[in-house]
């Protein structure tokens, strides 16, 4: 399929993903048509199909890219003490979430709109990230520095708490990012009984 005159694949493809992410995060996947994405990019709607099969494929691509980037960016230090590992993960998750708030929002709010095959693909990636945190918690239990009744539930609770920062944090508000990280670290320590 020919591209719109004046468009460039190295610019148009990323712009389509950027605008789709923004529109899905602001209005919801169901409310955004391919036509709205095309308008935001400045191309004819037919041009989108040179870059994606359909809206579902675009959503799956955005969620996959987010989870793959999250997993690639997180660097655990398995030989470090568990509390230090947990602190690093808490601060990482807060910073990453604030830097990628639209992708984080989409990753949690639009799973329901994925086909079963795409949902499974994203679930596998999410499970890997959750397992990374759960391994830190298990190490903390083994070291005797964390008191946790249920590691799986605590893992999910911590991730939900940390991800929630994207719902309320605003740059220039009462708390800066460092203060938010410090406070969330205190909350996480309390959650694991440390």
MARKE-786900 format. One record per residue: residue number from 1; x, y, z of N, C-alpha, C in turn; residue in one letter. Coordinates in Angstrom, 2 decimals. Layout:
BEGIN
+-----+---------+---------+---------+---------+---------+---------+---------+---------+---------+------+
: pos :    n.c1 :    n.c2 :    n.c3 :   ca.c1 :   ca.c2 :   ca.c3 :    c.c1 :    c.c2 :    c.c3 : code :
+-----+---------+---------+---------+---------+---------+---------+---------+---------+---------+------+
: NUM :       X :       Y :       Z :       X :       Y :       Z :       X :       Y :       Z :    A :
...
+-----+---------+---------+---------+---------+---------+---------+---------+---------+---------+------+
END
This chain:
BEGIN
+-----+---------+---------+---------+---------+---------+---------+---------+---------+---------+------+
: pos :    n.c1 :    n.c2 :    n.c3 :   ca.c1 :   ca.c2 :   ca.c3 :    c.c1 :    c.c2 :    c.c3 : code :
+-----+---------+---------+---------+---------+---------+---------+---------+---------+---------+------+
:   1 :    0.85 :   -1.18 :    0.00 :    0.00 :    0.00 :    0.00 :    0.89 :    1.24 :    0.00 :    X :
:   2 :    0.58 :    2.17 :   -0.81 :    1.40 :    3.38 :   -0.92 :    1.13 :    4.31 :    0.27 :    X :
:   3 :    2.19 :    4.94 :    0.71 :    2.04 :    5.92 :    1.79 :    1.51 :    7.23 :    1.23 :    X :
:   4 :    0.92 :    8.02 :    2.11 :    0.46 :    9.35 :    1.73 :    1.65 :   10.17 :    1.28 :    X :
:   5 :    1.47 :   10.95 :    0.23 :    2.57 :   11.74 :   -0.29 :    3.15 :   12.62 :    0.82 :    X :
:   6 :    4.45 :   12.60 :    0.93 :    5.14 :   13.40 :    1.94 :    5.34 :   12.67 :    3.26 :    X :
:   7 :    4.71 :   11.51 :    3.45 :    4.91 :   10.79 :    4.71 :    6.17 :    9.94 :    4.63 :    X :
:   8 :    6.74 :    9.66 :    5.78 :    7.95 :    8.84 :    5.86 :    7.72 :    7.75 :    6.87 :    X :
:   9 :    8.07 :    6.51 :    6.51 :    7.81 :    5.36 :    7.37 :    8.47 :    5.51 :    8.74 :    X :
:  10 :    9.68 :    6.08 :    8.78 :   10.39 :    6.20 :   10.06 :    9.77 :    7.26 :   10.97 :    X :
:  11 :    8.95 :    8.11 :   10.41 :    8.26 :    9.12 :   11.21 :    6.79 :    8.73 :   11.43 :    X :
:  12 :    6.13 :    8.30 :   10.37 :    4.70 :    8.03 :   10.44 :    4.38 :    6.86 :   11.36 :    X :
:  13 :    5.11 :    5.77 :   11.27 :    4.84 :    4.61 :   12.13 :    4.90 :    4.95 :   13.62 :    X :
:  14 :    6.02 :    5.54 :   14.08 :    6.07 :    5.94 :   15.49 :    5.01 :    6.98 :   15.86 :    X :
:  15 :    4.69 :    7.88 :   14.95 :    3.67 :    8.89 :   15.23 :    2.29 :    8.25 :   15.40 :    X :
:  16 :    2.01 :    7.24 :   14.60 :    0.74 :    6.52 :   14.74 :    0.66 :    5.89 :   16.12 :    X :
:  17 :    1.73 :    5.22 :   16.56 :    1.72 :    4.59 :   17.89 :    1.61 :    5.64 :   18.99 :    X :
:  18 :    2.33 :    6.75 :   18.83 :    2.29 :    7.82 :   19.84 :    0.88 :    8.40 :   19.96 :    X :
:  19 :    0.26 :    8.70 :   18.85 :   -1.07 :    9.29 :   18.88 :   -2.13 :    8.28 :   19.35 :    X :
:  20 :   -2.00 :    7.04 :   18.94 :   -2.94 :    6.01 :   19.40 :   -2.82 :    5.85 :   20.91 :    X :
:  21 :   -1.61 :    5.81 :   21.43 :   -1.40 :    5.70 :   22.88 :   -2.07 :    6.87 :   23.60 :    X :
:  22 :   -1.82 :    8.06 :   23.12 :   -2.39 :    9.26 :   23.74 :   -3.92 :    9.22 :   23.70 :    X :
:  23 :   -4.47 :    8.90 :   22.54 :   -5.94 :    8.88 :   22.40 :   -6.57 :    7.76 :   23.21 :    X :
:  24 :   -6.00 :    6.57 :   23.17 :   -6.54 :    5.45 :   23.96 :   -6.50 :    5.79 :   25.45 :    X :
:  25 :   -5.41 :    6.39 :   25.91 :   -5.28 :    6.72 :   27.34 :   -6.26 :    7.82 :   27.75 :    X :
:  26 :   -6.52 :    8.76 :   26.87 :   -7.40 :    9.89 :   27.21 :   -8.89 :    9.54 :   27.08 :    X :
:  27 :   -9.23 :    8.76 :   26.05 :  -10.64 :    8.56 :   25.74 :  -11.11 :    7.11 :   25.88 :    X :
:  28 :  -10.16 :    6.18 :   26.01 :  -10.51 :    4.77 :   26.07 :  -10.46 :    4.13 :   24.70 :    X :
:  29 :  -10.02 :    2.91 :   24.67 :   -9.87 :    2.17 :   23.41 :  -11.17 :    2.14 :   22.61 :    X :
:  30 :  -12.27 :    1.82 :   23.26 :  -13.54 :    1.66 :   22.55 :  -14.02 :    2.96 :   21.90 :    X :
:  31 :  -13.66 :    4.10 :   22.47 :  -14.14 :    5.38 :   21.96 :  -13.28 :    5.96 :   20.83 :    X :
:  32 :  -12.15 :    5.34 :   20.58 :  -11.22 :    5.88 :   19.57 :  -11.30 :    5.04 :   18.30 :    X :
:  33 :  -11.61 :    5.70 :   17.21 :  -11.67 :    5.02 :   15.92 :  -10.34 :    5.18 :   15.18 :    X :
:  34 :  -10.16 :    4.34 :   14.19 :   -8.97 :    4.48 :   13.34 :   -9.01 :    5.84 :   12.65 :    X :
:  35 :  -10.18 :    6.32 :   12.34 :  -10.31 :    7.64 :   11.71 :   -9.76 :    8.74 :   12.63 :    X :
:  36 :  -10.07 :    8.66 :   13.94 :   -9.56 :    9.66 :   14.89 :   -8.03 :    9.59 :   14.98 :    X :
:  37 :   -7.49 :    8.38 :   14.95 :   -6.03 :    8.24 :   14.99 :   -5.43 :    8.86 :   13.73 :    X :
:  38 :   -6.02 :    8.57 :   12.59 :   -5.52 :    9.13 :   11.32 :   -5.57 :   10.66 :   11.35 :    X :
:  39 :   -6.65 :   11.22 :   11.87 :   -6.76 :   12.68 :   11.96 :   -5.66 :   13.25 :   12.85 :    X :
:  40 :   -5.39 :   12.60 :   13.97 :   -4.36 :   13.08 :   14.89 :   -2.97 :   13.02 :   14.26 :    X :
:  41 :   -2.75 :   12.03 :   13.41 :   -1.46 :   11.86 :   12.75 :   -1.35 :   12.77 :   11.53 :    X :
:  42 :   -2.50 :   13.07 :   10.90 :   -2.49 :   13.90 :    9.70 :   -2.34 :   13.09 :    8.42 :    X :
:  43 :   -2.91 :   11.86 :    8.44 :   -2.87 :   11.01 :    7.25 :   -4.29 :   10.52 :    6.96 :    X :
:  44 :   -4.48 :    9.98 :    5.78 :   -5.75 :    9.35 :    5.45 :   -5.88 :    8.05 :    6.24 :    X :
:  45 :   -7.10 :    7.68 :    6.59 :   -7.31 :    6.49 :    7.43 :   -6.71 :    5.24 :    6.78 :    X :
:  46 :   -6.77 :    5.15 :    5.47 :   -6.21 :    3.99 :    4.79 :   -4.71 :    3.84 :    4.97 :    X :
:  47 :   -4.03 :    4.97 :    5.20 :   -2.58 :    4.93 :    5.39 :   -2.19 :    4.19 :    6.67 :    X :
:  48 :   -3.07 :    4.17 :    7.66 :   -2.76 :    3.48 :    8.92 :   -2.50 :    2.00 :    8.69 :    X :
:  49 :   -3.19 :    1.43 :    7.72 :   -3.11 :   -0.01 :    7.49 :   -1.79 :   -0.44 :    6.85 :    X :
:  50 :   -0.98 :    0.52 :    6.48 :    0.38 :    0.18 :    6.05 :    1.27 :   -0.09 :    7.26 :    X :
:  51 :    0.79 :    0.30 :    8.45 :    1.58 :    0.18 :    9.67 :    0.98 :   -0.78 :   10.69 :    X :
:  52 :   -0.29 :   -1.08 :   10.58 :   -0.94 :   -1.99 :   11.52 :   -2.11 :   -2.68 :   10.83 :    X :
:  53 :   -2.38 :   -3.90 :   11.23 :   -3.47 :   -4.66 :   10.61 :   -4.84 :   -4.06 :   10.96 :    X :
:  54 :   -4.98 :   -3.64 :   12.21 :   -6.25 :   -3.07 :   12.67 :   -6.05 :   -2.46 :   14.05 :    X :
:  55 :   -7.12 :   -1.96 :   14.63 :   -7.04 :   -1.29 :   15.93 :   -6.62 :   -2.26 :   17.03 :    X :
:  56 :   -7.09 :   -3.50 :   16.98 :   -6.72 :   -4.51 :   17.97 :   -5.22 :   -4.79 :   17.92 :    X :
:  57 :   -4.68 :   -4.91 :   16.72 :   -3.24 :   -5.14 :   16.57 :   -2.45 :   -3.96 :   17.11 :    X :
:  58 :   -2.96 :   -2.77 :   16.91 :   -2.30 :   -1.56 :   17.40 :   -2.29 :   -1.56 :   18.93 :    X :
:  59 :   -3.42 :   -1.87 :   19.57 :   -3.48 :   -1.95 :   21.03 :   -2.52 :   -3.01 :   21.55 :    X :
:  60 :   -2.54 :   -4.18 :   20.95 :   -1.65 :   -5.27 :   21.39 :   -0.19 :   -4.86 :   21.23 :    X :
:  61 :    0.13 :   -4.18 :   20.15 :    1.51 :   -3.72 :   19.93 :    1.93 :   -2.72 :   21.01 :    X :
:  62 :    1.04 :   -1.80 :   21.34 :    1.35 :   -0.80 :   22.37 :    1.58 :   -1.47 :   23.73 :    X :
:  63 :    0.71 :   -2.40 :   24.10 :    0.84 :   -3.06 :   25.39 :    2.08 :   -3.96 :   25.43 :    X :
:  64 :    2.36 :   -4.64 :   24.34 :    3.55 :   -5.49 :   24.27 :    4.81 :   -4.64 :   24.38 :    X :
:  65 :    4.86 :   -3.55 :   23.63 :    6.04 :   -2.68 :   23.67 :    6.26 :   -2.13 :   25.07 :    X :
:  66 :    5.17 :   -1.76 :   25.75 :    5.30 :   -1.25 :   27.12 :    5.88 :   -2.31 :   28.05 :    X :
:  67 :    5.32 :   -3.50 :   28.02 :    5.80 :   -4.54 :   28.94 :    7.23 :   -4.98 :   28.60 :    X :
:  68 :    7.55 :   -5.07 :   27.33 :    8.92 :   -5.45 :   26.95 :    9.92 :   -4.38 :   27.38 :    X :
:  69 :    9.55 :   -3.11 :   27.24 :   10.43 :   -2.03 :   27.68 :   10.59 :   -2.05 :   29.20 :    X :
:  70 :    9.49 :   -2.24 :   29.92 :    9.54 :   -2.32 :   31.38 :   10.48 :   -3.43 :   31.83 :    X :
:  71 :   10.34 :   -4.60 :   31.24 :   11.18 :   -5.74 :   31.61 :   12.64 :   -5.51 :   31.22 :    X :
:  72 :   12.87 :   -4.89 :   30.09 :   14.26 :   -4.64 :   29.66 :   14.92 :   -3.56 :   30.51 :    X :
:  73 :   14.13 :   -2.62 :   30.99 :   14.68 :   -1.50 :   31.76 :   14.99 :   -1.90 :   33.20 :    X :
:  74 :   14.16 :   -2.75 :   33.80 :   14.38 :   -3.18 :   35.18 :   15.62 :   -4.07 :   35.26 :    X :
:  75 :   16.53 :   -3.71 :   36.13 :   17.75 :   -4.49 :   36.32 :   17.86 :   -4.86 :   37.80 :    X :
:  76 :   17.55 :   -6.11 :   38.11 :   17.64 :   -6.59 :   39.48 :   19.09 :   -6.88 :   39.82 :    X :
:  77 :   19.39 :   -6.90 :   41.11 :   20.70 :   -7.30 :   41.62 :   20.46 :   -8.45 :   42.58 :    X :
:  78 :   20.33 :   -9.68 :   42.07 :   19.90 :  -10.80 :   42.90 :   20.84 :  -11.11 :   44.08 :    X :
:  79 :   22.08 :  -10.66 :   44.03 :   23.01 :  -10.92 :   45.14 :   22.93 :   -9.86 :   46.23 :    X :
:  80 :   22.19 :   -8.78 :   45.99 :   22.07 :   -7.70 :   46.98 :   21.07 :   -8.13 :   48.07 :    X :
:  81 :   21.14 :   -7.50 :   49.24 :   20.16 :   -7.79 :   50.29 :   18.74 :   -7.49 :   49.80 :    X :
:  82 :   17.79 :   -8.27 :   50.28 :   16.42 :   -8.18 :   49.79 :   15.79 :   -6.80 :   50.00 :    X :
:  83 :   16.06 :   -6.16 :   51.13 :   15.47 :   -4.84 :   51.36 :   16.01 :   -3.81 :   50.37 :    X :
:  84 :   17.28 :   -3.91 :   50.04 :   17.84 :   -3.00 :   49.04 :   17.22 :   -3.28 :   47.67 :    X :
:  85 :   17.03 :   -4.55 :   47.34 :   16.39 :   -4.91 :   46.07 :   14.97 :   -4.37 :   46.01 :    X :
:  86 :   14.25 :   -4.51 :   47.13 :   12.88 :   -4.01 :   47.16 :   12.85 :   -2.49 :   47.02 :    X :
:  87 :   13.72 :   -1.81 :   47.70 :   13.77 :   -0.35 :   47.58 :   14.06 :    0.07 :   46.15 :    X :
:  88 :   15.02 :   -0.59 :   45.53 :   15.35 :   -0.28 :   44.14 :   14.14 :   -0.50 :   43.23 :    X :
:  89 :   13.40 :   -1.59 :   43.47 :   12.26 :   -1.89 :   42.61 :   11.14 :   -0.88 :   42.85 :    X :
:  90 :   10.90 :   -0.51 :   44.10 :    9.87 :    0.48 :   44.39 :   10.20 :    1.79 :   43.68 :    X :
:  91 :   11.41 :    2.26 :   43.84 :   11.80 :    3.54 :   43.23 :   11.80 :    3.45 :   41.70 :    X :
:  92 :   12.23 :    2.32 :   41.19 :   12.20 :    2.10 :   39.74 :   10.76 :    2.16 :   39.22 :    X :
:  93 :    9.87 :    1.43 :   39.89 :    8.49 :    1.35 :   39.42 :    7.82 :    2.72 :   39.45 :    X :
:  94 :    8.06 :    3.47 :   40.49 :    7.49 :    4.82 :   40.59 :    8.02 :    5.70 :   39.44 :    X :
:  95 :    9.33 :    5.72 :   39.27 :    9.92 :    6.57 :   38.23 :    9.46 :    6.14 :   36.84 :    X :
:  96 :    9.48 :    4.83 :   36.59 :    9.07 :    4.33 :   35.28 :    7.61 :    4.68 :   35.01 :    X :
:  97 :    6.76 :    4.49 :   36.02 :    5.34 :    4.76 :   35.86 :    5.09 :    6.24 :   35.56 :    X :
:  98 :    5.79 :    7.12 :   36.26 :    5.60 :    8.55 :   36.02 :    6.13 :    8.97 :   34.65 :    X :
:  99 :    7.20 :    8.33 :   34.21 :    7.77 :    8.66 :   32.89 :    6.95 :    8.10 :   31.73 :    X :
: 100 :    6.13 :    7.09 :   32.01 :    5.35 :    6.41 :   30.97 :    3.89 :    6.28 :   31.39 :    X :
: 101 :    3.32 :    7.35 :   31.91 :    2.00 :    7.26 :   32.53 :    0.90 :    6.80 :   31.57 :    X :
: 102 :    0.92 :    7.26 :   30.32 :   -0.10 :    6.81 :   29.38 :    0.01 :    5.32 :   29.10 :    X :
: 103 :    1.23 :    4.83 :   28.92 :    1.43 :    3.40 :   28.66 :    1.04 :    2.56 :   29.87 :    X :
: 104 :    1.35 :    3.05 :   31.06 :    0.98 :    2.33 :   32.28 :   -0.54 :    2.29 :   32.42 :    X :
: 105 :   -1.18 :    3.42 :   32.21 :   -2.64 :    3.47 :   32.28 :   -3.26 :    2.48 :   31.29 :    X :
: 106 :   -2.79 :    2.52 :   30.07 :   -3.31 :    1.64 :   29.04 :   -3.10 :    0.17 :   29.41 :    X :
: 107 :   -1.93 :   -0.13 :   29.96 :   -1.59 :   -1.49 :   30.31 :   -2.51 :   -2.07 :   31.38 :    X :
: 108 :   -3.03 :   -1.22 :   32.23 :   -3.91 :   -1.71 :   33.29 :   -5.38 :   -1.57 :   32.97 :    X :
: 109 :   -5.74 :   -0.59 :   32.18 :   -7.16 :   -0.32 :   31.95 :   -7.71 :   -0.96 :   30.68 :    X :
: 110 :   -6.88 :   -1.30 :   29.73 :   -7.40 :   -1.77 :   28.46 :   -7.15 :   -3.24 :   28.19 :    X :
: 111 :   -6.70 :   -3.99 :   29.18 :   -6.54 :   -5.44 :   29.00 :   -7.85 :   -6.09 :   28.58 :    X :
: 112 :   -8.94 :   -5.56 :   29.09 :  -10.26 :   -6.13 :   28.82 :  -10.62 :   -6.08 :   27.34 :    X :
: 113 :   -9.97 :   -5.21 :   26.58 :  -10.28 :   -5.07 :   25.17 :   -9.41 :   -5.92 :   24.25 :    X :
: 114 :   -8.51 :   -6.70 :   24.83 :   -7.66 :   -7.56 :   24.02 :   -8.39 :   -8.85 :   23.66 :    X :
: 115 :   -8.07 :   -9.38 :   22.49 :   -8.56 :  -10.71 :   22.14 :   -7.92 :  -11.71 :   23.10 :    X :
: 116 :   -8.49 :  -12.90 :   23.25 :   -7.89 :  -13.89 :   24.16 :   -6.41 :  -14.18 :   23.84 :    X :
: 117 :   -6.07 :  -14.25 :   22.56 :   -4.68 :  -14.54 :   22.19 :   -3.75 :  -13.40 :   22.62 :    X :
: 118 :   -4.17 :  -12.17 :   22.36 :   -3.35 :  -11.02 :   22.74 :   -3.29 :  -10.87 :   24.27 :    X :
: 119 :   -4.39 :  -11.16 :   24.93 :   -4.43 :  -11.09 :   26.39 :   -3.43 :  -12.07 :   26.99 :    X :
: 120 :   -3.37 :  -13.26 :   26.44 :   -2.43 :  -14.26 :   26.93 :   -0.99 :  -13.79 :   26.74 :    X :
: 121 :   -0.70 :  -13.21 :   25.61 :    0.66 :  -12.72 :   25.32 :    1.07 :  -11.65 :   26.34 :    X :
: 122 :    0.18 :  -10.71 :   26.63 :    0.48 :   -9.66 :   27.59 :    0.56 :  -10.24 :   29.01 :    X :
: 123 :   -0.31 :  -11.18 :   29.31 :   -0.29 :  -11.81 :   30.64 :    1.03 :  -12.50 :   30.93 :    X :
: 124 :    1.61 :  -13.13 :   29.94 :    2.91 :  -13.78 :   30.11 :    3.98 :  -12.75 :   30.47 :    X :
: 125 :    3.96 :  -11.62 :   29.80 :    4.93 :  -10.56 :   30.09 :    4.68 :   -9.96 :   31.48 :    X :
: 126 :    3.44 :   -9.74 :   31.83 :    3.11 :   -9.21 :   33.16 :    3.53 :  -10.19 :   34.25 :    X :
: 127 :    3.31 :  -11.46 :   33.99 :    3.71 :  -12.49 :   34.97 :    5.21 :  -12.45 :   35.23 :    X :
: 128 :    6.00 :  -12.17 :   34.20 :    7.45 :  -12.09 :   34.39 :    7.83 :  -10.94 :   35.31 :    X :
: 129 :    7.17 :   -9.80 :   35.16 :    7.47 :   -8.66 :   36.01 :    7.00 :   -8.93 :   37.44 :    X :
: 130 :    5.82 :   -9.47 :   37.58 :    5.31 :   -9.80 :   38.91 :    6.22 :  -10.83 :   39.59 :    X :
: 131 :    6.72 :  -11.79 :   38.83 :    7.61 :  -12.80 :   39.39 :    8.92 :  -12.18 :   39.89 :    X :
: 132 :    9.38 :  -11.12 :   39.22 :   10.60 :  -10.44 :   39.66 :   10.39 :   -9.85 :   41.05 :    X :
: 133 :    9.25 :   -9.20 :   41.27 :    8.96 :   -8.65 :   42.60 :    8.74 :   -9.76 :   43.61 :    X :
: 134 :    8.02 :  -10.78 :   43.22 :    7.76 :  -11.88 :   44.16 :    9.06 :  -12.56 :   44.59 :    X :
: 135 :   10.04 :  -12.65 :   43.70 :   11.32 :  -13.26 :   44.08 :   12.04 :  -12.41 :   45.12 :    X :
: 136 :   11.89 :  -11.09 :   45.03 :   12.48 :  -10.20 :   46.03 :   11.81 :  -10.44 :   47.39 :    X :
: 137 :   10.50 :  -10.57 :   47.38 :    9.77 :  -10.79 :   48.62 :   10.13 :  -12.14 :   49.24 :    X :
: 138 :   10.27 :  -13.15 :   48.42 :   10.66 :  -14.47 :   48.95 :   12.08 :  -14.42 :   49.53 :    X :
: 139 :   12.95 :  -13.67 :   48.88 :   14.31 :  -13.51 :   49.41 :   14.26 :  -12.80 :   50.76 :    X :
: 140 :   13.40 :  -11.80 :   50.88 :   13.26 :  -11.08 :   52.15 :   12.75 :  -11.98 :   53.26 :    X :
: 141 :   11.83 :  -12.87 :   52.92 :   11.36 :  -13.84 :   53.91 :   12.49 :  -14.78 :   54.31 :    X :
: 142 :   13.23 :  -15.25 :   53.33 :   14.33 :  -16.18 :   53.62 :   15.42 :  -15.53 :   54.47 :    X :
: 143 :   15.64 :  -14.23 :   54.25 :   16.64 :  -13.50 :   55.05 :   16.10 :  -13.11 :   56.42 :    X :
: 144 :   14.81 :  -13.28 :   56.62 :   14.21 :  -12.93 :   57.90 :   13.98 :  -11.44 :   58.09 :    X :
: 145 :   13.99 :  -10.67 :   57.00 :   13.81 :   -9.21 :   57.11 :   12.42 :   -8.76 :   56.68 :    X :
: 146 :   11.61 :   -9.70 :   56.18 :   10.24 :   -9.38 :   55.77 :    9.29 :  -10.40 :   56.39 :    X :
: 147 :    8.16 :   -9.90 :   56.88 :    7.12 :  -10.77 :   57.43 :    5.89 :  -10.64 :   56.54 :    X :
: 148 :    5.67 :  -11.65 :   55.73 :    4.61 :  -11.61 :   54.71 :    3.76 :  -12.87 :   54.85 :    X :
: 149 :    2.45 :  -12.70 :   54.99 :    1.56 :  -13.85 :   55.12 :    1.34 :  -14.55 :   53.78 :    X :
: 150 :    1.29 :  -13.78 :   52.69 :    1.02 :  -14.35 :   51.37 :    1.82 :  -13.56 :   50.34 :    X :
: 151 :    2.89 :  -14.15 :   49.81 :    3.77 :  -13.39 :   48.90 :    3.07 :  -13.00 :   47.61 :    X :
: 152 :    2.21 :  -13.86 :   47.08 :    1.55 :  -13.52 :   45.82 :    0.61 :  -12.34 :   46.00 :    X :
: 153 :   -0.19 :  -12.37 :   47.05 :   -1.10 :  -11.27 :   47.32 :   -0.33 :   -9.98 :   47.60 :    X :
: 154 :    0.74 :  -10.08 :   48.35 :    1.56 :   -8.90 :   48.65 :    2.18 :   -8.34 :   47.39 :    X :
: 155 :    2.63 :   -9.20 :   46.51 :    3.16 :   -8.76 :   45.22 :    2.14 :   -7.94 :   44.45 :    X :
: 156 :    0.93 :   -8.48 :   44.34 :   -0.11 :   -7.79 :   43.59 :   -0.51 :   -6.48 :   44.26 :    X :
: 157 :   -0.57 :   -6.49 :   45.60 :   -0.92 :   -5.27 :   46.33 :    0.13 :   -4.18 :   46.13 :    X :
: 158 :    1.40 :   -4.57 :   46.19 :    2.47 :   -3.59 :   46.00 :    2.43 :   -3.00 :   44.59 :    X :
: 159 :    2.26 :   -3.85 :   43.59 :    2.23 :   -3.35 :   42.22 :    1.04 :   -2.41 :   42.03 :    X :
: 160 :   -0.11 :   -2.77 :   42.56 :   -1.29 :   -1.89 :   42.44 :   -1.03 :   -0.56 :   43.14 :    X :
: 161 :   -0.44 :   -0.61 :   44.33 :   -0.17 :    0.63 :   45.06 :    0.82 :    1.51 :   44.29 :    X :
: 162 :    1.89 :    0.91 :   43.80 :    2.91 :    1.68 :   43.10 :    2.39 :    2.25 :   41.79 :    X :
: 163 :    1.63 :    1.46 :   41.06 :    1.11 :    1.92 :   39.78 :    0.09 :    3.03 :   39.97 :    X :
: 164 :   -0.58 :    3.04 :   41.11 :   -1.58 :    4.06 :   41.39 :   -1.04 :    5.48 :   41.40 :    X :
: 165 :    0.27 :    5.63 :   41.50 :    0.88 :    6.96 :   41.51 :    0.51 :    7.75 :   40.25 :    X :
: 166 :    0.29 :    7.06 :   39.15 :   -0.03 :    7.75 :   37.89 :   -1.40 :    8.41 :   37.93 :    X :
: 167 :   -2.25 :    7.98 :   38.85 :   -3.61 :    8.55 :   38.94 :   -3.63 :    9.91 :   39.61 :    X :
: 168 :   -2.66 :   10.20 :   40.45 :   -2.75 :   11.44 :   41.21 :   -1.54 :   12.36 :   41.10 :    X :
: 169 :   -0.38 :   11.84 :   40.77 :    0.82 :   12.67 :   40.77 :    0.78 :   13.70 :   39.64 :    X :
: 170 :    1.14 :   14.92 :   39.97 :    1.28 :   15.99 :   38.97 :    2.58 :   16.72 :   39.25 :    X :
: 171 :    3.40 :   16.88 :   38.23 :    4.65 :   17.64 :   38.37 :    4.31 :   19.05 :   38.85 :    X :
: 172 :    5.11 :   19.56 :   39.77 :    4.87 :   20.88 :   40.30 :    3.87 :   20.91 :   41.45 :    X :
: 173 :    3.40 :   19.73 :   41.83 :    2.45 :   19.64 :   42.94 :    3.15 :   19.70 :   44.29 :    X :
: 174 :    2.43 :   19.34 :   45.33 :    2.92 :   19.42 :   46.69 :    4.17 :   18.58 :   46.93 :    X :
: 175 :    4.26 :   17.43 :   46.28 :    5.39 :   16.51 :   46.46 :    6.19 :   16.39 :   45.18 :    X :
: 176 :    7.51 :   16.45 :   45.28 :    8.33 :   16.19 :   44.10 :    8.54 :   14.68 :   43.99 :    X :
: 177 :    9.17 :   14.27 :   42.91 :    9.33 :   12.85 :   42.64 :   10.17 :   12.15 :   43.71 :    X :
: 178 :   11.18 :   12.83 :   44.22 :   12.01 :   12.23 :   45.27 :   11.17 :   11.97 :   46.52 :    X :
: 179 :   10.36 :   12.94 :   46.92 :    9.51 :   12.78 :   48.10 :    8.50 :   11.66 :   47.88 :    X :
: 180 :    7.94 :   11.57 :   46.69 :    7.00 :   10.50 :   46.39 :    7.69 :    9.14 :   46.51 :    X :
: 181 :    8.89 :    9.03 :   45.95 :    9.65 :    7.78 :   46.07 :    9.94 :    7.43 :   47.52 :    X :
: 182 :   10.33 :    8.41 :   48.32 :   10.62 :    8.18 :   49.73 :    9.38 :    7.69 :   50.47 :    X :
: 183 :    8.25 :    8.35 :   50.23 :    7.02 :    7.97 :   50.92 :    6.53 :    6.58 :   50.50 :    X :
: 184 :    6.60 :    6.30 :   49.22 :    6.18 :    4.98 :   48.75 :    7.13 :    3.89 :   49.28 :    X :
: 185 :    8.40 :    4.20 :   49.40 :    9.32 :    3.23 :   49.97 :    8.93 :    2.93 :   51.41 :    X :
: 186 :    8.56 :    3.94 :   52.17 :    8.09 :    3.73 :   53.54 :    6.82 :    2.87 :   53.57 :    X :
: 187 :    5.90 :    3.13 :   52.67 :    4.68 :    2.33 :   52.59 :    5.00 :    0.88 :   52.22 :    X :
: 188 :    5.91 :    0.69 :   51.30 :    6.27 :   -0.68 :   50.89 :    6.93 :   -1.43 :   52.04 :    X :
: 189 :    7.82 :   -0.75 :   52.77 :    8.45 :   -1.39 :   53.95 :    7.40 :   -1.83 :   54.95 :    X :
: 190 :    6.44 :   -0.99 :   55.19 :    5.37 :   -1.34 :   56.13 :    4.55 :   -2.54 :   55.62 :    X :
: 191 :    4.31 :   -2.56 :   54.32 :    3.52 :   -3.64 :   53.72 :    4.20 :   -5.00 :   53.91 :    X :
: 192 :    5.52 :   -5.02 :   53.85 :    6.24 :   -6.30 :   53.99 :    6.72 :   -6.55 :   55.42 :    X :
: 193 :    6.30 :   -5.68 :   56.36 :    6.66 :   -5.89 :   57.75 :    8.12 :   -5.70 :   58.05 :    X :
: 194 :    8.78 :   -4.79 :   57.33 :   10.22 :   -4.57 :   57.53 :   10.47 :   -3.34 :   58.38 :    X :
+-----+---------+---------+---------+---------+---------+---------+---------+---------+---------+------+
END
